[in-house]
Amino acid sequence: MKTDVFKIFEKDGNKVAEKIAGLAVADGSVLKQVLQGASSENKRIKNASVKCLREISRIFPIKPYPHFDFFVKLIGGDDNILKWNAIYVLGDLTDVDTQNKFNTKVLNKYFELLRDKSMVTAANTFRTLGKVALNKPRFRKKITEQLINVEALPFSSECRNILAGTAIEAFEMFIDEMKNKKEVIAFTKKHLKNRRNGTRKKAERFLKNEMLNSE
């Protein structure tokens, strides 16, 4: 019997997104419905669908990879739920990006998102850029420049303090692959005195791990 994804999502919403993700990995017709659901005018179906797509990209990124351009379109849209999930999906797809679809043009779209009116968008983008840098060595220098440039972002000082911690989390994803770590370590040391306790702790953890790895 055919799985009616829209009917399931309308009834149970986000709580069944992971279950449907498993079905979509095994059945292309289910994946097709989930992709269609992300464009639904029904908010419940739309949100469950995009959460499901994020889970699919996490567990089996090769499955949604042919739809790469669809997710690029979503990060440029006005719907924040779609945008935030698509930001992570594209990051996951760099794990299997044999056709180099995540190119300079897409990277620049990510850099634009760092200046989005929503700080949540910037934070999600920072986290994903860490994974992109891990998987795309040719972009590491540009990404590093953006991550350490937190102070230039159009947010309040408190928001920038939060984002500094997110940048440090991003660096943790690819620091072991960096040849020159001086800028990153200097940036992190500066935030040992950050006003936010969470950011200070992230800086302390990062530097402690770096010391252990260098021994």
N, C-alpha and C positions, 0 to 999 in steps of 0.2 A: 504494500500500500504506500502511495506517495506521501511524503512528509509535507504537511502544509505549514511552512515556517511562519508565514504571516499570522495564521490563526493561533499558533503556539505563542508567538511573541505578544500578540494582542492580549492573550489570556494571562501569561505568566511573566512577561516583561524581561528585565535584565537577569533575573535569577536562573533562567534556563539558557543564557547565552553560552556558557561554557559547554553545556551538554550538546547544544546545536553545533558548536564549533567542531566537536568530535565527529559528528555526523557529516559535516561539510567537508572535512578532510577526506572522508571515505566516499562521498557521493557528490559529484559535480553538480547535479540538479539542485541539491540543497545549498551549495555555495552560490549558485546563480540566484536563488531566491534571497539569500542573505545580502548579496550585493544590491539587488533591486530594493530590498528593504531599507537600505541606507539612504535611499532617495524618496522614501515614503513620506506622505504628508501627515501620516499618523505618527505622532511624536513617540508613542510607546514602541511601535514597531521600528521606527528609525533609530532610536537610542539603543534598543536591544540588538539591532542588526550591526551597528558600528562597534558595539562592545564585543560582539561575537567575532567580527572581522579582526579586531585587535588580538583576541585570543588565538584565532587561527594563525595569524602572522607570528605569534610567539611560539606556538608549538610546531608549526609546519609552514614556514614562510614561502616555500616554493609554490604552494597552492594558490595564494593570491598574487603572486609575482606577475603573472601576465596582465593583471589589472593595475599595474603600477601608476599609470597616468590618471586613473580614476581617483586615486588617493592624493596625487599631486593637486588635482582640481579641488578636492575637499579642504586642503590646508589653505587654499586661497579664498574660501567661502566665508560667509558671515555667521554660520552656525558654529558656536564654540564647541559643543559636544562632538560634532563631526570633526572639527578642526583638531581638537586635542587628541582624539583617538587616531586620526590619520597621521599626525606627527609621529606617533610611536610606531604605527604600522610601517611607514616608510623606513624608519630606522631599522626595524626588524628585517625588512626586505633587503637591506644592504648585506645581510648574511649570505644571500644567494644571488647577488646582483652580477651575474656573469656577463650581462649585456651592457653594463655600465650605464644603466638608466638614471642612477643617482649621479647626475653630472653637475657641472658648475652652475648651470641655470637653476637647478633644484636647490643646490646649496645656497645660492643667493636668496631664494625664496625663504629659506630657513633663517638667514640672517635678518631678513625683513621682519620675520615673526618676532624677533627679539625686541622689536620696537612696537609691537602690537599694543593696543590700549589696555589689554588684559595682562596682568603680571603672571597669571596662571599659564597663559600661552607662552610667555618668555621662559618660565620655569620648565615647562614640558619640552620646549625646544632645546634648552641647555642640556637637559638629561639625554635627549636623543642625539645631540651633536657629539656627545662622548662616545656613543656606539658607532656613529658615522666615522669619527676619527679613527677608531679601532679598525674598522673594516676598509677604510679608504685612506691609506697612507698619504696619498698625494694632496689630501685636503687638511692634513694635521696642522700645518703651519697657519693656514687661514683660520681654522677653527680655534686654535689656541689664542690667536690674536683677539678673536671675538669674545672668548670666555674670560680673558683677563681684563676686558674693557667694560666691566660691569658699571663703573662709575659714570660712563657716558650714556647709559640707558635712561630713557625719559620717565623715570619713576621716582617716587619719594626715596629719601635716604634709607628709611626703614625697609622698603621693598628691595632696594639695592643690596642691603645687608643680607636679606634672605636669599637673593639671587646669587650672592657671592658664595654662599654655602652650597647652592645647587651647582655652581660652576666647579667647585672643588670635587663634588660627587662625580661630575662629568670627567674631570681629569683622572680620577681613580680608574676609570675604564680603560684608559690607553697610556697612562704614564709609563708603564713598563716597556712600551714600544718606542718611546721618545728618545732621541739621541741627545738632545740638549734640554735639560730640565730646569735650567737656571731661572728662567722667567716664571715658570710655574711654581717653583719652590719659593721664590721671592714673593709672588702674589699670595701664596698660602700663608707664609710667615706674617704678612701684613695683617691677616685676618685672625691671628692669635689674640688680637685685642679688639675684635669686633664686638659691638654692643650686644649682638644676639648670642645667647648662650649656645644655641644649636649650631650656629656657624663657627663659633670658637671650637666647639667639640669636633666638628668635621675637620677643621684645620689641624687640630692636635692629632687626630687619628691618622690623617693623611701623612703628616710629617713623621709620625712614629713609624708607620709602615715603610716609609721611604728609608728611614735610618736602618730598620731591620733588613730591608732588601739590599742595602749597600754594604752590609757587614760581610 
